[in-house]
Amino acid sequence: MRVFIAVEIENRDVLNKLISIKREIESCGGRAIKPVEDENIHLTIRFIGEVPESYLPRIRECMDMMRAVKRFSMTVAGIGVFPNPARPRVIWAGVVDGVKELKELRTIADKCLRGIAQPDRHGFSPHITLARVKSRVGSCMRDVIERYTDTVMGETPVTRVVLKQSKLTPRGPIYTDLYTVDLE
């Protein structure tokens, strides 16, 4: 099974703003992008990858260690791209407040999941993926990204982390919540 640990966008107003911006990106990008489905918008703490079901108890134990992190708020702000504006592959919304706590959750996951999770080729940069870029984007898309570069979408509480299963389908991934841990 393919799994990851995530934080959901608990403030509905922030989520709606992200969905609105994503739709604007989608209207500009056409077939050049693959938007994230509205119900799948989240912030990934740690992608674990394909694991046998027998690993789930160990993953749950690791997540239980995250209970020690106090609930906090994160501020979602700015739209950007990975790896760079000349050749974007991912369009994302950033996080400005709450980064320290998100990194604390990630550190717990990384230490505890050694030998279980796939190695991470990139450092942890908290972000919320809105779309993946499949081919060159035009000036409309660049204009939308630039327009929202400094926009604050709002503050959202982070009260829990969720283990999600991701089943890949031709229409996009289907996520199922497998385990939830409430933060202190």
C-alpha positions in Angstrom: 0.0 0.0 0.0 1.1 3.6 -0.8 0.9 5.8 2.3 1.9 9.2 3.6 1.5 11.4 6.7 -0.3 14.7 6.2 -1.8 17.8 7.8 -5.1 18.8 6.5 -6.3 22.4 6.0 -8.7 22.7 8.8 -9.9 26.2 8.2 -12.6 26.0 5.5 -12.1 29.6 4.5 -8.4 29.0 3.8 -9.2 25.8 1.9 -11.8 27.6 -0.2 -9.2 30.3 -1.1 -6.7 27.7 -2.1 -9.4 26.0 -4.2 -10.3 29.3 -5.9 -6.7 30.0 -6.8 -6.2 26.4 -8.0 -9.2 26.8 -10.3 -7.8 30.0 -11.7 -4.5 28.2 -12.3 -6.5 25.4 -13.9 -8.4 27.7 -16.2 -5.1 29.2 -17.5 -3.1 25.9 -17.7 -5.6 23.7 -19.6 -3.9 20.4 -20.5 -0.5 21.7 -19.4 -1.3 21.0 -15.8 -2.9 18.4 -13.6 -4.6 20.1 -10.6 -5.0 18.4 -7.2 -8.5 17.4 -6.6 -10.3 19.7 -4.1 -10.8 16.9 -1.6 -7.1 16.0 -1.8 -5.5 19.3 -0.9 -3.2 18.8 2.1 0.3 19.4 3.4 2.5 16.3 3.3 4.6 15.8 6.4 6.3 12.7 5.2 5.7 10.6 2.0 6.4 7.0 3.0 5.7 5.2 -0.2 4.8 1.6 -0.9 4.9 -0.5 2.2 3.4 -3.9 3.2 0.4 -3.7 5.4 2.4 -5.3 8.2 4.3 -2.0 8.5 1.2 -0.1 9.6 1.6 -0.8 13.4 5.2 0.6 13.3 4.0 3.7 11.3 1.2 4.2 13.9 3.8 4.0 16.7 5.8 6.7 15.0 2.7 8.9 14.6 1.8 8.4 18.3 5.2 10.1 19.1 3.8 13.2 17.3 1.2 13.6 20.1 3.8 15.4 22.1 3.8 18.3 19.6 1.4 21.1 20.8 -1.4 22.2 18.6 -0.5 25.2 16.5 -1.6 27.5 13.7 0.0 27.8 10.3 -0.4 30.7 8.0 -0.8 29.8 4.3 0.7 32.5 2.1 2.1 32.9 -1.4 2.1 30.8 -4.5 5.3 29.4 -6.0 6.8 26.7 -8.1 9.3 23.9 -7.9 12.0 23.5 -9.1 12.2 27.0 -10.7 10.0 29.5 -12.6 11.7 28.7 -16.0 10.7 25.0 -15.8 7.9 24.6 -13.2 6.9 21.1 -12.3 4.8 21.8 -9.2 2.7 24.8 -8.3 2.3 25.2 -4.6 1.0 27.4 -1.8 3.5 28.3 0.9 3.5 28.3 4.7 5.0 31.3 6.7 3.9 30.7 10.3 4.0 27.2 11.8 7.1 26.1 9.9 9.0 25.3 13.1 6.2 23.0 14.3 5.8 21.3 10.9 9.6 20.7 10.8 9.3 19.2 14.3 6.6 16.7 13.1 8.8 15.9 10.1 11.9 15.3 12.3 9.9 12.9 14.4 8.7 11.0 11.3 12.2 10.9 9.7 13.9 9.5 12.8 11.2 7.0 13.6 10.6 5.8 10.0 14.2 5.1 9.1 14.2 1.8 7.2 10.5 2.1 6.4 10.0 5.3 4.4 11.6 5.9 1.0 14.7 8.1 1.2 13.8 11.8 0.6 15.8 13.3 -2.3 14.8 16.8 -1.3 14.8 18.7 2.0 11.5 19.4 3.7 10.0 22.6 2.6 6.4 22.9 3.9 4.0 23.5 1.1 0.6 22.6 -0.2 0.6 21.3 -3.8 -2.1 22.8 -6.0 -1.1 21.4 -9.4 1.6 19.5 -11.3 2.9 20.9 -14.5 2.9 18.4 -17.5 4.2 20.7 -20.2 5.2 24.3 -20.8 3.0 27.0 -19.3 2.0 30.2 -21.0 2.0 33.8 -19.8 -1.5 33.5 -18.3 -0.2 30.9 -15.8 2.9 32.9 -15.0 0.6 36.0 -14.4 -1.6 34.1 -12.0 1.4 32.7 -10.1 2.9 36.2 -9.9 -0.4 37.8 -8.8 -0.6 35.5 -5.8 3.1 35.4 -4.9 2.6 37.5 -1.8 -1.0 36.8 -1.0 -1.9 35.6 2.4 -4.7 32.9 2.2 -5.1 32.9 6.0 -4.4 31.0 9.2 -5.5 27.5 9.9 -5.2 25.4 13.0 -3.2 22.2 13.0 -4.7 19.9 15.6 -3.9 16.5 14.1 -1.8 14.5 11.7 -3.3 11.8 9.4 -1.9 8.7 7.9 -3.4 8.5 4.4 -3.4 5.7 1.9 -3.1 6.8 -1.8 -4.6 4.6 -4.5 -3.5 5.8 -7.9 -6.2 5.7 -10.6 -6.3 7.2 -14.1 -8.6 10.0 -12.8 -6.2 10.8 -10.0 -5.3 9.5 -6.6 -8.0 8.4 -4.1 -7.0 9.1 -0.5 -8.3 7.1 2.5 -7.6 8.1 6.1 -6.1 5.1 7.9 -5.0 6.6 11.3 -5.3 10.0 13.0 -3.3 11.4 15.9 -4.5 14.4 17.8 -1.8 16.8 18.8 -1.4 17.9 22.5 
